[in-house]
Amino acid sequence: MKTKTHDHPDEPEISSLAVDEYERELRLLQIELVKLQRHFLCHCNERILVIFEGRDASGKDGTIKRIVEHLSPRETRVVALGKPSDRDRGSWYFQRYVAELPAPGEFTLFNRSWYNRAGVERVMGFCTDAEYEEFMSSVTAFEGMLVRSGIRLIKYYLDITKDEQQRRIASRHRDPLKQWKVSPIDEQAVALWKKYSRARNAMFARTSDEVPWNIVRANDKRVARLSVIKDLLMRQQYAGKDRKLIRPNLDIVFPYAEAHLLSGAIAK
């Protein structure tokens, strides 16, 4: 199927994959995810933590939904914390996230994470400069402790272009089933694009040493979802792995490097 072109937000979602092709491959990959979960429930007590970050409307919700759709709800947890309470604001910054870390045998996905401080809080002025610097200087040590404790931590950043973000946010306003996704912060996402880019770039540069960031080129939602699942599965060891099926697309998911900012592989 040829990729359609568009320059108007009223036009439908664009993808290089036909719906039937996408759904067929997604089903096969979801079977692989079930194999993975069965393996680490029956044969080991792995603790897997996957962090999803990205600009507003980058596709985090949809990607997470497809990953967990057929997994055991007892051992699979999606964490999407809301606005911090007064108690949270007076506590150690990482404290409320620590309570959500996976136990043995659990697969936990964070829909946004402690990196709120490096992104939206930084751009919108919801934290002080001192709080931001404290976070940036301590987060790699914090993640190092998690890894040494046995947690398998993977970080994905879903990256979209400014035009695509604008199109998706406009679509949210028109769709009555997506009204819950509309927020005042979304309204400023496009206007503050450059500030978010600077905050993102600083986050990548300063927080990739201990646990590297993985960039996902997410303009094509279907391709991005399949590619994230493949990358996630390729990183795990489990019985019956279909290596041919889960071969990742390195043009879509790749480790962060400054060269990708310079080349335009990461949206500017």
Secondary structure as UniProt FT lines:
FT   TURN            9..10
FT   HELIX           19..42
FT   STRAND          47..54
FT   TURN            56..57
FT   HELIX           60..68
FT   TURN            69..70
FT   TURN            73..75
FT   STRAND          76..79
FT   HELIX           86..89
FT   TURN            93..94
FT   HELIX           95..98
FT   TURN            99..100
FT   TURN            104..105
FT   STRAND          107..111
FT   HELIX           114..116
FT   TURN            117..119
FT   HELIX           120..124
FT   HELIX           129..148
FT   TURN            149..150
FT   STRAND          151..159
FT   HELIX           162..174
FT   HELIX           176..181
FT   HELIX           184..189
FT   TURN            190..192
FT   HELIX           193..206
FT   STRAND          213..217
FT   HELIX           221..234
FT   TURN            239..240
FT   TURN            243..246
FT   TURN            250..252
FT   STRAND          253..255
FT   HELIX           258..263
//
